[in-house]
Amino acid sequence: MKKNILLRTIDFSPMIKIKFLFIYLSIVLIGGCTESTKVPDKPNVLFISVDDLNDWVGVLGGYPKAITPNIDALAKRGVLFTNAHCAAPLCGPSRAALMTGISPASSGIYKNNQLFRGSPVLKDAITLPQHFMNNGYKAIGAGKIYHGSDPDPASWDDYWPSQEKNEPNDPKPNKNSPLIKEYSHFGSPLIDIGSEEMGDWRSADWVINQLQSNHDKPLFLAFGIYRPHLPWNVPKKYYDKFPLDSIILPEVNNDDHNDIPHIMTNWVTRPDSDHKRILKNDKWKIAVQSYLASISFADECVGRVVDALDNSKFRDNTVIVLFSDHGWHLGEKLHWRKATLWEESTRSNLLFVAPNVAKVGGICDEPVSLLDIYPTLSDICNLPVNEKVEGHSLLDMLKDPSIERDIPALTTNNYKKHALRTKKWRYIHYVNGAEELYDREKDPMEWTNLASDPAFDQVKDDLKKFLPKYDHEEVQVYRDEKKYGHN
């Protein structure tokens, strides 16, 4: 309208009028193009870790009666990796590896009681949140991201409860409760305790508050959930979801250890093993119930934070990654807890939700590693490459989950003890040269060790090519267990 008034008011010649209109329209068009092609703000990252969570999640199908509606719903919003494996089947080395992108074989961090910054390789390593901080992000978090109570202060702009403590204290079971004796092996229901009193719930409160606040930089926001890590002390209402008479025990083979190397049988068949103790005291169903209850509680914590994100201004510009640091045995292969190179220990949860990047409802069955999280998030957020990171970006697989991968997932459990996982095979190689080989397609329970059968020598030779060419000796710098804990 102003243009027409101007042209009518001033007596321009026809040629000048045409030139004026051309200049005006050019400005308008350039302005419009600039606006439409403007580089979008850097995406935020919501980084969710769930401790000790195996495949007993609805979308992974590890247990038929698992109740995880929030994780299931989140998986359907992006790409679910059904064949993801940890770098190490223990909290400390797994988290050190995925947060630095450097494998245990390269760093020498194999055990929970080692300080990962004590490794000469990791002393000055740029961790994942540091990488984001160095590229314009605000890195903040709450709960268990690193192992032990030390959240690695150098990795964060702010941390809750503090830079020296990564987890608020949980309430303790009433010592006079009649359930204490019944559930004493791994934890017990907390009677008359509300969810809001749990440490994970309070960590979620802090994360939710951050999502409701203003920030002057894009966020790398970490939320570490401690459950279903031991002890399985969660409010009783979560136990009530899984009546004991409905509990289904994992399928086992009582002769399972007959064909595995002595380096493993010497440990898993020891007289004081968890499995023998649980059988002796008839606590198997109670343990399964307790684990399921803890998973249900953790899932509710996930749901609270994701709901807060969905109701925030960050909803459409936030990448979500959810993972577990490793798996957990509940009697499979006659073993409990973790720290093996079998499927139950190495298989982890991994999913990405990335608006306009990850295929919605995508499922990828290719073997991937938690080491891949670092380069993948860097690629999604257009951050420069950290050349020291050993993982491989999953960006192309997020766009097209049907892409096949030609490298196996590597898991390391102590010095020169490795497992390789392809879609078909699990190959395990121990420090003394002992081996295990399982055909996952024909033997998903890993009951038949094929390693001694000459018919599979070529399979083993092909897989051995992917074993580390170098194994760093165990770093002799240990944490104060009394200060930092050992789980």
Secondary structure, DSSP 8 states (H G I E B T S, - for coil): -HHHHHHHHS---HHHHHHHHHHHHHHHHHHHHHHHT------EEEEEEETT--S-STTTTSSTT---HHHHHHHTTSEEETTEE-SSSSHHHHHHHHHHT--HHHH---STTB-GGGSTTTTT---HHHHHHTTT-EEEEEE-SSSSS---GGG-SEEESBTTB-S-------TT-THHHHTTTT---BTT--GGGSHHHHHHHHHHHHHTS--SS-EEEEEEE-TTSSS---BHHHHTTS-GGG-------TTGGGGS-HHHHHHHT-TT-HHHHHHHTT-HHHHHHHHHHHHHHHHHHHHHHHHHHHTSTTGGGEEEEEEES---EESGGG-EES-SSSHHHHEE-EEEE-TTTS-TTEEE-S-EEGGGHHHHHHHHTT----TT--S---HHHHH-TT----S-EEEE-STT-EEEE-SSEEEEE-TTS-EEEEETTT-TT-----TT-GGGHHHHHHHHTTS-S--------B--HHHH---
